[in-house]
């Protein structure tokens, strides 16, 4: 796609006189500028979906995003792009099958709506990931612009729906409409106002003809703006009407309806460009002001009735109608002053006549409505007069009068209504809570005066930090504490929405003041950490997560929140990462580790809540390690963006954490909740009595008490193998030393896997363990030589393969000859009469393990050999043999190593069939591929690949009979293994690439027919032919009816001739009749396969006919 195609997306700039130049609407690859906005909308939505979908959706998102990050860190950009979309697809499939289809009890339309919301959210997340990739921006600019427009247009409705769904699930439906209205207002501010594209280079600094401002391109057009406006204003009212239709005509619900309808309209009209989609001009400004006044009047009336008199009527002491008059005069007087101030209508000549009298009257009537006695009436009047004088003089001395009056009024209110109550809230007496509330009022009342009187920055910062700490402490006691003594679990002591509102307000205020240079970097950073950590109490209130999360944020967020953010600007237009001294980087990393260690109890509580049981030791270790890696991620991205060692360390830490959490190897430390005997009462313990992880052992509920419970220590070998393999893949060092390190890591991984197989599956059988260990090492060495050839290796590999194949009968012989390890006394006491049956079961389990190990190894060998053959068919030669890393490190060249390694290699000449000698060579592409392989000494690879494939298929069939007794449906899973077969000069000379699907189909047909005949013969031999003639004849006829379509499919797959349509139409119904009449599972599956075969051939014939018509 070229840049010229962008005209359909962005219309040309115009000023009414002529079109703009093409350079004014250029596409420029750039970083996406709205990541923060999109994160605020989509991350909570993804959290809601993960919570609803359960472990399946959460695991799909976690593993997929981890894989995406790993691929991106390894600079596989295309792979990371595909991994991101596959993650979203996997999460969608997991949601469908784990909840919507299997567990959902919702009606059909609601299920469809949930499916659409899930799909749209994941689609938007995929769009968000796509616009981050620079190669997508460079290759598909038009697609990126379309993605950006769809992303910014879809976040508002989708996030509003999904997050409101989560709020309803957590708090109920009673207040959901009010949450929805507030959320829509916030989303309109983020996505509804006009935003320029991140990838558009407009006419910056230009002036259009005539001196007017040039038009800029925005992501939204007028239709998008009107749709967002209609959604914000109308959706909360519609939802409230739908959920309260039966009682909508009561006064409470009518006032609620007016409140929901007018509140969003007040918010939108109060924005300077809230109605931007109407255009510009005096008429639009006049309309905006009229709408603002009308909606504000309705909003205040609804707020007065629905909130003040409905919820706080017990605090209003005046009787009707004086209470309504007093409250109305107070609210409308304050609202009038606010409108006059922000509208710029308070001039010097009218300021003294309006501000003071309105404030004094509003304060007086408000105090009378609140029941203040006459001796306390000077307090609110003092506050009003101080505020009025401060509005005129902007001096802190006048503002202190307001602070004193406000504190006196608030103190009287607390003393009058709460001080005398002898109750505790969250373990704190109510009197202490009142003192904290009064203390929190001091910085809240003092801060506006400090800000507008140009007070010193340290004073403002201190007041902000004090207020944040006091508000956090209060909410911790009121929301997270045990308040059952007061609430009786009927209602919440402190609403969750108020916790979220104070956090959002604190974060906004901190960022705004920091941007206005009213506070410094450190106070802004601390404030944002405090208010963000306060949100943790919404997740798990009883765990008291605020302090641990605050420590984590303080340790991990300095690279993100402190000014400069690690970016140093040399001169305009050029940025480079700021360098840290080594001790500074180590100090930040150590702070993260210390914070994670201090938060280990919080991690335990969250894991226990999610799993509904105590987490294991390995899972806790993995979670803590993952938390350390995530905590260091901002440090690496900001200060070390080009350090491959730092990125590799993070990648390995995340991988090790995932391995520990998934494999869960047992840890040597159990418990750790006891305090050591140290002076001064010190107690450095790993856990406490309430936080003790489980030790990984076999579950008694599964295995019983008769057999010994095992602690699976060999899992550490599997963990080590995976970790070493990842280390080898991500090794960046070049030269002989780097190759030597990679070789050592690969060897260690292979040895660890071999040891794991031997020790985990064959405990107490040393002879079998030895054979399994040697066989696994031979297979690993074979794979290493195949991928990293060395001189003489091509001659050694057939010997290695033959030796590995010979180890299979040796393993079976060792399994049969080795005595079983003794059982514990518990098993002999519990099972005294069944020791023989138990020994047979144990031997069957050992035999099954041997077959499974060699089946997996043969599959791995066959797959690797098939890749080598496919590369040769594509015209690629493998890597040239070179001296291995060990030889290069010792100073040996290729020739010297070849002489050293040719002792065995020269004794086995490489097989290379030649034309005219013996059997004729292969023709076509297979012959050319065989010649390429022969040039590398690998002409035996196709034959070896076929032998390994046949061995894997045979072992898999044996496992099927050993485990399940020969389930017929298993062949549908096992037959695709035969796709690894290749054309070779010995076994499958005529198996061309276009015939590769014939062997799996033949295997399915032969297996199903053979097992059906075997079962019929067995039943006939056991029960005789006298009483089973009808049964045998019916099932034999059904089996014969299923075979013709399958035979025709085999002939079509082999010859690729036109399928016989008439025969298929005649024979297809026979398979359907056999499916209905038979009593055997084998014949039912065979009939299904026959129907599928007939359908595939008919569709192929139809496609051929259409292609012929198109050609004509």
VORO-682781 format. One record per residue (C-alpha): z, x, y. Coordinates in pm, whole numbers, plus 50000, padded with zeros to 5 digits. Each point is the difference from the previous one (the first is absolute). Layout:
<atoms>
ZXY;...
</atoms>
This chain:
<atoms>
500005000050000;499005014150334;501694997450336;497164978450127;501204971949776;503174995850200;498364977450255;500644970249778;503705007749998;500475010350362;497784982550251;498625022750268;502055004850314;498714979750287;500984995150360;497644971850074;497305022250145;498885019949703;500985014349666;502165030449960;498835032749866;500205006049626;502685026150044;502364974150139;500514983949663;499965029849765;501904999949672;502405029449981;502025008449685;503634999850099;503484993449869;500844963349968;502104991950306;501854969149877;501825012949694;503384990150148;498934964250066;498424995849660;503035015549829;502314975050172;497854971849863;498985011749652;502955020349871;502424970350004;497274978849843;499525025049718;503775000749952;500054962149963;497185001349745;501745027749805;503224979949996;498254968649879;497805017649747;502865018849839;499905033449828;496314997849909;498774996850359;502575024750134;499065025649733;496274995350065;500495005550373;502385029449958;497955018749741;496714992350174;501175011450341;501535031249845;496685007849829;498164994150327;502305023950183;499635026449728;496214998050009;499995001150379;502335030149999;497645017249756;497124992150242;498214976849758;499164975750279;497574978649800;502484998349714;502804990050237;497774972950149;499244985949655;503655003049897;501084979650303;497674971349914;500835002149629;503674997850095;499424967850190;497944986049714;502645009449743;502734983950211;497914968350029;499414998649625;503695006849934;500964971450232;497594976349830;501075007349645;503715006650056;500794970450225;497194975950076;498694994249647;503025006749779;503134991250197;498904977950288;501354964449998;498484991450337;497324973150036;496385010149973;499154999850374;503095020450082;499125025149729;496495003450143;501465005050348;502345027349874;497085016849828;497934999450321;502875013950209;500565027849748;496305008649986;499614999450379;503055021850057;498855026049750;496474998450142;501335007050350;502055028749860;496835014149844;498194996950333;502885017950170;499735028549753;496205001450031;499875005150376;502215030849965;497375020449813;497795021250220;497155002049746;499744961950002;499805000650380;497245026149992;497884984449726;500484962950067;500814994850371;498964963550007;502154992349698;503005016950163;499604979150316;499764968349791;503095010849803;501925005650323;499054965850138;500924982449676;503295018949980;501134992050353;498864963749971;501624993849661;503415015650058;501264971650221;499544970049766;500575018349672;503135018650109;501434968550158;499524980349679;501285026549759;503025011150204;501014963850065;499724994149626;502425028549946;502384986650268;499964965849836;500735015549662;502945019050145;501564975550246;498634965649915;497654975750168;502344986250268;499245026450265;496675012549866;497934984350279;502005018050267;499505033249816;496314992049979;499784993050374;501745032650092;497875019549753;496784984850132;500965009050356;500635036249898;496735001549805;498094984850294;501355027650220;498915026049744;496634985849890;499064970850226;499535018850326;496715018850062;499995034149834;497305026850028;498545014449683;501365032649866;496455012349934;498264990650322;499185024450278;499684977950306;499265008550356;503355015850084;500275008250364;496704983150077;499304974550270;497424973349942;497294991050247;501344981650302;503365017149977;501424975849738;501915011749697;497865005849692;500554976749710;501715015049699;499424990749639;502924983449824;500674992249638;500504963050076;497644975850165;500904967850177;499854980149678;502475023449829;502354997350298;499904962250006;500544998249623;503065022650029;501324979050291;499544967649808;501695014849696;503005012350199;500494967350190;499084974949730;501045014249663;503824998250044;499734963750118;497734991149708;502315016149745;503044982650148;498224966549992;498985005449637;503505009649885;501984974250206;497634970750002;502474975749847;502625005550273;497815011550287;500984971350232;503655010050026;500985016450329;500905033749844;496605003949841;498174987450306;501705026350218;499265026249732;496364989950009;499895003650379;501755033649977;497475012949748;497074987050201;501095013150338;501595033349908;496835018149881;498094985450296;502595014450241;499665033949833;496205000550009;499774987950360;502615025150114;497715028449894;497735012250279;496884997649778;501354974749753;497054976650063;497405027750024;497554980549784;499534975050287;498605027350222;501135011450344;500314983150336;502294979550218;499544968849792;501205017649688;503035014450181;500854965850142;499674984149657;502245026749848;502714993850263;499844962249957;500295003349623;502885024550041;501954976650230;499434969349785;500785017249671;503075017050147;501374966850122;499534984649654;501375031049832;503205000150208;500564962949937;499495004349625;502185031249995;502764981550181;499994970849759;499175017449672;502075031550042;502634996450271;501194964449938;499204998749629;501545033349893;502505008850276;501204966250116;503575008349898;500185026350275;498884975950279;503044983250157;498394976150249;499344964349897;496704981950022;498034997750221;501575029150192;499525024149709;496234993649996;499775003650376;502005032350007;498155016949712;496624988750136;500775013050349;501185033449860;496985005649771;497334988650242;501585019450288;499945032549805;496464992749874;498824993750356;501365033550115;498315017849710;496664983550076;500255007950370;500875036249930;497235007449749;497514979450197;500605021150310;501054970250213;503375013850113;499305016650333;502505015550236;500204969350223;500614976049707;502005022949776;503364994950172;499574962350021;499134995049631;501515026849776;503654998050107;500334962050020;498114993849675;502045025849809;503314987150142;499184963549923;498735008149651;503085020849921;502364973550135;498524970749810;499645021149686;503655010450018;501084963950052;497914989049704;501615027049788;503474987950088;501225029450207;503234991550180;500175001650376;501935032749998;497135016349803;497234985550214;499895030550234;498885021849708;496524984649950;499644996050377;500825036950042;497385008649739;497404978450175;500745014350345;499915035749867;496624993749835;498634984550318;501135029750210;498615024549746;496644982250013;499925007950372;501615034750018;499305015549655;503345018150016;502215004949697;503124990850198;498784964450049;498894997649638;503485009249879;501244967150150;497644982049763;501255020849705;503654992650076;499394962850043;497884997749685;502595018849791;502814978350134;498074968349917;499095012449651;503575011449935;501354965850095;497494983249768;501025021849705;503704995550073;499664962450036;497974993349683;500585028249749;502955022350085;502654977649847;498294996849657;501745019349721;496975007849783;498175031249889;496265006450014;498785026549761;503525014049964;500555001950377;502364976350188;498274976450237;501905014550297;498485034049933;496594983849976;500564983950340;500925034050144;496785014749857;497974971450147;501565005350341;499405037449973;496344993849910;499654977550304;500885029050231;496895021749940;497834968949968;501094988050344;499995034650159;496605012449879;497734979350230;501885012350305;499825036049883;496274997149943;499134984050334;502375021650205;498435032949887;503125011349814;499965033749820;498245001049664;503105011549808;501954969450119;497224976249895;499635017549665;503734998949934;500174962750075;497024992949774;501445020049711;503414983850044;498464965549996;497885007849692;503035012949811;502184970350092;497314974449917;499375016849663;503735000449917;500384963550099;497024988549794;501155020649703;503284980449997;498604966150090;496885000149781;500745024249716;503714993249964;501694975749763;500584969850224;500574974049728;503494993350141;498384985850314;496614986449890;500854988549644;496415010449911;498714968750177;498215018950279;499565035950108;502465015050244;497265018750182;496334989949963;497525024849859;497474992550272;502475012250262;500295033549822;496215003150002;499794988550363;502565025050129;498305027949806;496574991150135;501384997050353;501805033549972;496915017849866;497814985250272;502495008950273;500395035749876;496265006049985;499414983750338;502735019850175;498805032149840;496454993150113;501274993350351;501925033249999;503324981550048;501565017649700;499305032949830;498515008449662;503235003649805;501594967050110;496754981149935;499765015749655;503634991549915;499644964350128;496894993349796;501685013949689;503114978350052;498124967650056;497605006849712;502875008549764;501764967950100;497234980349831;501155013449662;502864975149992;497414972349957;498875015249669;503345002549820;502904989950225;502825007649758;498835035949945;500605010550364;496735019550021;499965005250377;501845033350016;498105016649708;496664988650139;500995012050345;500665034649859;496615000149829;498204989250317;501805025550214;499025027449755;496384989749937;498804985650329;500245028750255;496365010449941;498894964350071;502254988150282;500845030450208;497655005750291;497065022549927;500164989749635;498975034349891;496834999550214;499465026850258;497254994750255;498335032550101;497714983150252;498534965050039;498084989049696;501415025449755;503174994849798;501535022349742;503174997549791;503085015150157;501365028749796;503564999649875;502065030349926;500805004049630;503684992250046;499134968250188;497794986849725;502545009349735;502734983450207;498074967250021;499305000749626;503665007749926;501054971050221;497794976849796;501525012749675;503534995350134;499204964850121;498534990649662;503065013649823;502274979950228;497924968649938;500075002349620;502394970549968;497704978550214;497015009549782;502074991049693;500864965750145;496394992250084;498765011249656;502724979549829;499054969550206;496295003549919;500475007349628;502934976049955;501805027149805;501345034850052;497215025650044;499745029549768;500785035950092;496365010949996;498924970150206;502605008250262;498925036450004;496384989450042;500824975850281;502065025850187;497275026149961;497394975150117;502164991850301;500235037050083;496225003449985;499474969550219;502585012950246;498165033150030;496604983250032;500174995750383;501035036450033;497005011949800;497494976750161;501095007950354;500875036949998;498135013349694;496824978949978;497865029349883;502505015949761;498774994949647;503235014449860;502104973850179;497734971549890;500015013349646;503795001649997;500204963950114;497444989649741;501875017549720;503294984850112;498514965049996;498425006349659;503265013249855;501854969950139;497474976649838;500295018549669;503784997850003;499934963050085;497344991049742;500905022649707;503784999050065;501065031349813;503785002449941;502005021150242;502765023549884;502424986150263;501684967849895;502354981350229;501205022550279;502314974150153;503235019649955;501455020150286;500555037149926;503415015150061;499495015250345;502465006450283;500284977750309;498864969749802;496325010649997;497834979749764;496395012749980;498784977649719;496534989749898;500774962849958;502944976650037;501334974149757;497734972550137;496905021849991;499635016149658;496445001249856;499284992349639;499375027949752;496624997449830;500364992849628;498444977149743;501014964050050;502354986649733;498624965250054;496595012749886;500785025849733;503374987549876;503145019549919;498825011149659;497735028150116;501155027750224;499454993550369;497825027550136;499985017550332;496375008950062;500275035750124;496345008149911;498954977750287;500775029550223;497165018549826;497584972050085;501255000050358;499555037750016;496504997449855;498854974450255;501585019450284;498425033049892;496634983149961;500194986550354;501085034450123;496955015349836;497674973850151;501385004850352;500245037949985;498245013350311;500215037649960;496775017949914;499295032749831;501335014149679;503644991850078;499254963550076;497954996749681;502805016649802;502544975550142;497794970149918;499465012949649;503725004549947;500704965050132;497344984649776;501365018849700;503534988750080;498834963950029;498215001749664;502995015949829;502334973950150;497854971349875;499825015249654;503765005449988;500614964650122;497854984949725;501735020849736;503594994650115;499894964050117;498134983449713;501175021449707;503715007850044;501625017449705;496665009449837;499455036950082;496925004649780;498244969950151;501035011450348;498455034249938;496674985449885;499884975150289;500855027550249;497275023249870;497434971849991;500724989450357;499795035950122;496655004649823;498644968450161;501235011350342;498435034549956;496744983749893;499954978850318;500815029950220;497155020449853;497644970650037;500804995550370;500555036750091;497725020149770;500625036949936;497825025649822;500214993749628;501664966550052;496974979949886;500205017149661;503764995149974;499954962950080;498464987849666;502675019849818;502694984350219;498584965149939;499835005349625;503555013549994;501214970250202;498254975949762;501565018149705;503444995350152;499704962249950;500225000849617;502665026850031;502034976950224;499594971249755;501015022849712;503005013050192;501024964450084;499844989849636;501815031049872;502775002750261;503294982949922;501194974250246;502835010250231;503354985349895;501154967450152;503364997250178;502944985649813;499764968450208;496594991949854;501165006049642;503014977650052;498064972050167;496985001749766;501365009449655;497444980349793;496835006450196;499845037850024;496765001149800;498254975050226;501345018050304;498645033349871;496584984149947;500014986450354;500975034050136;497195017149807;497514973950122;501155006650357;499515037549958;496544995049848;499064977050287;501155026350250;497855026949833;496934977750006;500644990350363;500355036250113;496755010849838;498174968650113;500945007650361;499035036649968;496654991649836;499274974750276;500715026250264;497765025449824;497194974849955;500164989450363;499905035950127;497085008749772;498174968450106;500365010450364;498485033849914;497084983449820;499474975650290;499905028950245;497345016849788;497994967749985;500154998250380;498515034850024;503185019150089;501155031549832;503675006649956;501925028050174;498995034749897;502445019049781;502195024550187;503025020849923;503144978750012;502635003550267;502245021249783;497255025149935;498965000750365;503575005850107;500195029549760;496815015150143;497694991849705;496464989250077;497834975649807;498475026149774;503305015549895;501524966249932;496934989649801;500435030249777;503684992649958;499434963349918;496935003849776;501925010349688;500054964249872;497254986350220;497285023649879;500804990749640;498884963850066;496414998350126;499314970950229;497914972149845;496814994350197;497294979549828;496525011950076;496644982149958;498315006749670;503135013049829;501614975449760;500154965350146;498094993150319;501825002550331;500864969250207;497384986750235;500194987350354;503065002450218;502285006549703;497915030249898;500105014150355;503744994550013;500445017349667;498025029950128;502235002150309;503074999049778;498485026249771;499555023450295;503794998950044;500615003049627;501094963449975;497264984449789;502704987949762;501644978250270;498154966849925;500805002249631;503615009350069;500234971050248;498784975749736;502425013449741;502944996550240;498894964750093;499714989249638;503385015649923;501594981650294;498454967149893;501145004449642;503545009550102;500134970150234;499004976749718;502675016049785;502574994150272;498894963850022;500624994949629;503235020250014;501564981450292;498614964749994;498554996949653;496425000050129;499844974650281;496314990450033;500044997750379;500865037150021;496405009649922;498924985950337;502255026150164;499245028749765;496214996649973;499295012750356;501255034149881;496635003749827;498325001350341;501025036749996;497435006849726;497075022250097;496605008449861;500245031449789;497735017149742;502344994249701;501744966250007;498274977250251;496515013650053;498604966850125;502924988650214;498245001550335;501834991850319;498414965450022;501384992149652;503605010150075;501274964049981;498764994749646;502825019049817;502874980150159;498224967349927;499335010649641;503645010249958;501214966050121;497634981549767;500775021649696;503774999650055;500274962550046;497714992649705;501725025549777;503544988550077;498994963549950;498445007649661;503015021049902;502394971850087;497914974649808;499875023049697;503755005950017;500804962950015;497594993449714;501595027049781;503544987850073;499554962349962;496874998249782;496684982950059;500964966449856;501804985550300;498285020150277;496314993849937;499604976850296;502065022150230;498105031649899;496604983250025;500734985450343;501245032650150;497255020749835;497404976350146;501665002450343;499935037949977;496325000149909;499294976450291;501495024950247;498025030249883;496364992350103;500635000650376;501915032449968;497265015949792;497434989350259;502235015550268;500105032949807;496225000249964;499614992550372;502445027550101;498205024849779;496354991550078;500314983750345;497244975949909;499794964950133;502684978949829;498804970749785;501004970850222;499074972749754;502055015549719;502965003950228;499824963750110;499954989449634;502675024249870;502404997650296;501364965149913;500775012649648;502535024250149;501544971550198;500244979549681;501605029349817;502555004050280;501004963649955;500054999249620;501585033049891;503695006049926;499975038150029;500635020050316;497435026249903;497224974349976;501094983050325;499765033050185;496685007449832;498704965850112;501095007550356;498255033649987;496884982949863;499984974950285;500405028250251;497155019049834;497684969950019;500934994050365;499385036350095;496555000049837;499004967150162;501075012550342;498015032049944;496934979949907;500404978550311;500305030950223;496895015249841;498094967850063;501094999050365;499085036650045;496564993449853;499434970650232;501085020550299;497615027649897;497104975349967;
</atoms>
